[in-house]
Amino acid sequence: MNAADTGYIIICAAMVMVMTPALALFYGGLVRSRNVLATHMHSYASLGLITILWVFVGYTLAFGDDVGGIIGNLSYVFMRGVEGVAAPAAPQLPHTVFMAFQCMFAVLTVALISGGYAERIRFSAMLLFSGLWLIFVYAPMAHWVWGGGWMAKIGAVDFAGGAVVHMASGAAALACAKALGPRLSLDQGVAPNNLPLTLLGGGLLWFGWFGFNAGSALVAGTLAGHALVTTHVASACGIMGWMLAEWKRTGKPTTLGVISGALAGLVAITPAAGFVGILSAVLIGFVGGVVCYGAVLLKNRFGYDDALDVVGIHGAGGTWGALATGLFAVASVNGVDGLFFGNPHQLWVQFVSVVGTWVFVYVASRVLLYIVDAAVGLRVTPDAEATGLDLSEHNEQGYSL
């Protein structure tokens, strides 16, 4: 085990943890004022619930010894055999540090989904769905990509979570939006209650993303530095792509568009950050901004109420990033070539991983939502929704003026 690498990943884990409260700020500013605390609650409750489940059983299902390419075994259940030894997946790190770093990814992924059901889900349903989703969807996905499962075996690569985090949360959010139906009074407009709050949350997400992507190198070395640079460059270019597309379409750029573009660039580069060159990251980020802007507009055409655009930004951005990895990956960065560097097979396996992720996560999420609806009911009553979830679900108010 290496002390420098250990200290580096501890810092990165803390940065990724900050992303969940940052997401609460980002999402909280976008909803109506009567739901601001309930929206924050989804992120903070995920920090509590998912951490506990990860320690008990989630980690072993994701990173235990492979069982048929599908799931990990129970070798680490209740943290058995984790303390005081090196991590098998990263022998330069203590097993506990690797486990904690991965825990922060699981927490954030579950919190991201909340944008798809914001302003209308029962809190009890949110908790039950989140717990089941971690065990039956996230843990298998993490195992398939990072734990030696079938996606890893066919050669699909995902540096920091294009499939595991972003496509998975996007597909789950789409399932939630379809299962719960649209919010009430959408025809009257849904204006954000506090855009400065959203901008602050977005800026903190950008900061935390350096730990998210650069930390996924799992060593404090050249690859980590490269991932940090590609991450920042792609985010900056995502701003420009989204802003120019919005400016051309509406005649005016917006602050919400700028921060959404930054996140689109960050999402797009996540699977590719440690596999592509810096100039490729420029293109990936810029196209990511344009693609995600277009994807957000499509929700009205397809008639689903993805309240906070998880599908448009994380689903579409993660999909583009995974495919872009198959195009632009270059072996001089991290040993993998893509189509433009003489390896068309890499694009094919990336495509297979994209289809596999969307189909599995969407179908499994719909099944879990059906079970949750039967058990506790998914949606609050119309009166409770009109009152706002802050009062009806938590007996609190975010603003007293």
N, C-alpha and C positions, 0 to 999 in steps of 0.2 A: 504494500500500500504506500502511496505517495502523499506526503503532507501537503505539498503545494496544490496538487490536483484535488485533494480532499477539501482544503480551504476554499478553493475556487468553486467547487460544486455546492458547498454549503451556502456561499454567497448567491450563486445562481438560483438555488432552491428558494431562498428568501425572496429574490426578485420575482420569481414565478408566483410565489404565494401572494405578493402584493398585487398581482394581476387580477385576482378575484375581487378584492375590494375596489380596485380600479374599474372593473367591469360593472360593479354595483353603481358606481358614480356615472359611468357612461350610459348604462341602461336607465338609471333612475332619472336622469335629466330628460330623457326622451318620452317618458310616459306622462299621463296627465297627473296633476298635482295630488289627486285623491289616491293615487297608487304608488307614490314615490317610495314610501317605506316598505310596502309589500314587495316591490321590485328589488330593493336592497336586501330584503329578507331572503329572497331566493338564493342570492350569492353567499350570504353569511351562513345560512342553514346548510348549504353545500359544503362549506369549509368544515362544519362540524360532522355532519352525517357521513360524507364520503371519506373523510380521514379515518373515522372509526371502522367503516366497512373495509377500507383498503388495508388497514393493519390486520383486521381479523381474517379476511378471506380474499379480498380483491387482488392484493399483490401476488399471492401464490397462484391464483388463476391466470394472471398475466405473465408472470416470470418464473413460475415453477417449471420443472422438467416437462418437456413437450409430450403431449398425449395425442398422437394421431394428427399432428399439425393443426389441431383445433383449439386446445386449451392447455393450460399448465396444470400440473398435478398439485396435490395438497402438501408438498414437502415443506412449505413455509407458512402453513396455516397458523394463525395466532402468533406469528413471528418466530416460530420454532426454527432454530438453527440460523437466525439472522444476526444476532448480536455477537460482536467480537471477532468477526471473520470478514474476509474480503468478499466483494460481490462477484459471483460467477460471470455476470455479464460485463463487469468492469473491474478487473482484479486490482487496479490501482486505487480503488475506492473502498472504504468500509461498506459492508452490505447495508447497514442502516442508512448511510448517506445516500446511496443509490436508491433505496426504497423510498426515502423521504422526497427526493427529487422527482421521482416518478409519481408520487402521491399528489404533488402540486399540479401535475398535468391532469390527473384524473379529476381533481376538484374543479379546475377551470373548465374542463370540457363539459361537465354536468351543468355548471353555472351558465355556460354559453347557451345551452338549450333553452333557458328560461325566456330568452327573447322571443321565442316562438309561441309561448302561451301566456305572455304577460297580460295583466289586467283582467284575467277571467278565470284562472284556475283556483281550485280549493287548495289551501296550504297543505292539508293532509294528503291530497292527491299528489301534490308536487313532491312531498317527502317520499311517499311510497313508490312513485314512478322513478325518482332519482336513484333510490336504493336498488331497485330491481334492474334499472338500466346499467348501473355500474357493473353489476355481477354478470348479467346475461348479454350485454352488448359491449361495453367498454373493455372489460377484461379480455374477452375473446379477440377483439380488434387489436388491442395492445400486444397480445400474444402472437397473433398472425404476423404482425409487422416487426416487432422488436423482441419477441420472446422465442423466436425459432419456429413459428408457425408456417402455414402453407404459403402466405405471401412472401415471406422471407426466403422460403425454399425455392420459389420460382424466380427469384432475383429482383422482385420489386423493392425499391428503396424509398424511404421516407425519413428525411434527416431529423425533423423535429415535430412531426404530427400533422402533415397535410391530410392524410387519411384518418389517422387515429383520433385526432382532435377536431379538425375543421370540417372535413367532409362528414364525419360521424355526427358532429353536433348539428350541421346543416340538415342532414337527412332526418335526424330525430326531431328537429324543430319543424320541418315540413310535416312530419307525421302528427306532431302535436297541433299544428295549425289546422290541419285537415280534420283531426278528430274532435277538436273543441269548437270549430266553426268561428266565424268572424265576431269581433267585439260589437257590442251595441253602439248605436249612434255613430257609426263610422261615416255615414253620409253628412254628418255635421262637422266633420274634420277632427283630427287628433293632433293638436299642436303640442310640441314639447314644452314641458313646464319650466325647464331651466337649462338652456343650452350651454352657459358657462360651466355648469356641472358636468355636462357631457364632454366638453372640450378638456376639462381637467382630467376626467377619467380616461379619455383617449390618450392624452399625453403620458399618463402613468402607465397605460398599457404599452405604449411604445417603449418606455424605459424598461418595463419588465420583460419585454420581448427579447431584449439582449441576453438576459439570463435564460430565456426559453430556447432561443436558437443557438447562441454561442455555447451555452451550457450543455447542449446536446452532443457536443464533441466529447464530453466526459473527461477531457484532459485540458490543462491550462497550457495550450501550445498553439502552433501555427494554424491548425484547423479551426480552433475556437476564434482566433482573431479574424480569419477569413470569413467565418459565418457571421461575425458581428458586422463586418463591413458590408457584405452582401445584404444583410438584413436592413441596415440603415439606408443604403442606396435604393433598395427596392421600395421601401416605405416612402422615401422622398419622391420617387418617380410615380408611385401610386397616387400621391397628392396631385401631381401634374396631370396624370391621365384622367382621373375623376373630375378635376376642376375644369379642364378644357372641354370634356364631354358635356358637363353640366352647363358650362358657359355658352357653348354653341347651341344647346337645346333650349335653354330658358332665357338666355340673355344676361344672366347674372350668376357669378360664382357665390357660393355660400360657405360659411364656416362649418356647418354640418357636413357639407360635401367635402371640404378639405380634410376633416378628421376621419370621415368615412373612407376617403381615398387612401389616407395613411394606413388605416387598418387593412384595406384591401391589398395594398402592397405588402404589408407584413404577412398576411395570410398566404398570399401567392408565393412568397419566397420561403415560407416555412419548410416545405418538403425538400426544397432545392438548395437551401442556404449553404450546406457543406458539400455540394456536388457540382456547382456551376461557377463560372468565372464572374468577375465583377461587372463586365460589360453585358453579360447575359442577364445579370440581376437587374440592370437598368431596364431592359426590354420586358422582363418578367413583371417587374413592378408597374411599369407604365401600362402595359396591356391588362394587368390585373385591375388597375383602377378603372379602365374603360369597361372591361368585362363585368365587373361587379356593379357598376352604375347601371349598365343595361339589365343585369339580372334583377336588380331591385325594382326596376320599372315593370318587369314582366309579371310581378305578383298580382298586379291589378288585372292584367289580361287573363291570368289563369285562375283568379278568383279565390286565392287563399290569403288569410290574414296573418302573415308572418310579422308580428307587431314591430319587432326591432331589427328586422332584416338579417336574421341569422342565415337564412337560405341564400340570399343574394350576396352577402359578403363572405361568410365562412364556407358555405357549400360550394358556391360558384368559384370563389377564390381558391379554395383548396383543390378543387378539380383542375382548374387551370394550372396551378402550381405543380400538381402531380404529373400532369401531361408534359408541362414545360421541362420538368426534370428529365423525362425521357427524350426530350429534344436537345437540351443544352448541357447535360452532364458531361464533364470532361475528366478523363482519368488523371490528369496532372493535379487536380484538386483532391480527389478522394477515391481514385481507383475505378471509377465507373464512367464509361463513355455512353453518350446518347446518340440519337439519330444523326445529328449534324456533325458528329465526330466519329462516324463510321459504324455505329451499332444500332441498327433499326430494331433489333429484338428488345432493347430496353424500353422503347416507346410502347411496344406491344404489351410487355408485362406491366408497365405503368397503367395502360388502358384496362387490363384485366383487373388490377387492384382497384381502380376507380369504380368499375361496374360492380365488382364484388362488394365494395364498401357501401355503395348506395343501396343496392338491393337488400343486402343483409340488414343494415341498420334501419332502413325504412320499414321493412316487413316486421322485424323483431320489435321495433318501437310501437307499431300499430297493435301488435299482439299484447304487449305490456300495457298499453293505454286502455285496451278493451278490458283487461283484467282489473286494472285500477278503477275504471269506471264502474264495473260491477261490484267492486269491494267498497268503495267510499264515495263514488261520484266524482266526475272530473271537474265540472264547472259550477261556479257559484250561481245562486239564483239571480234573476234579472234585477230584483231590488237591491241585492248586495252589490252587484256590479255597478249599478247606477250610483249607489252610495260611495263606492270605492272600496278597494280591498284593504286599505289602511285601517279603516274603521270596522268594516264587516268581518275581517279575518284576524285583525291584531289589536283592535281597540286603541289605535294611535292615530295621530295626525302629523304629517311632515311639516306643515306650515300652519301657524296660528293666526296670520293676518287675514 
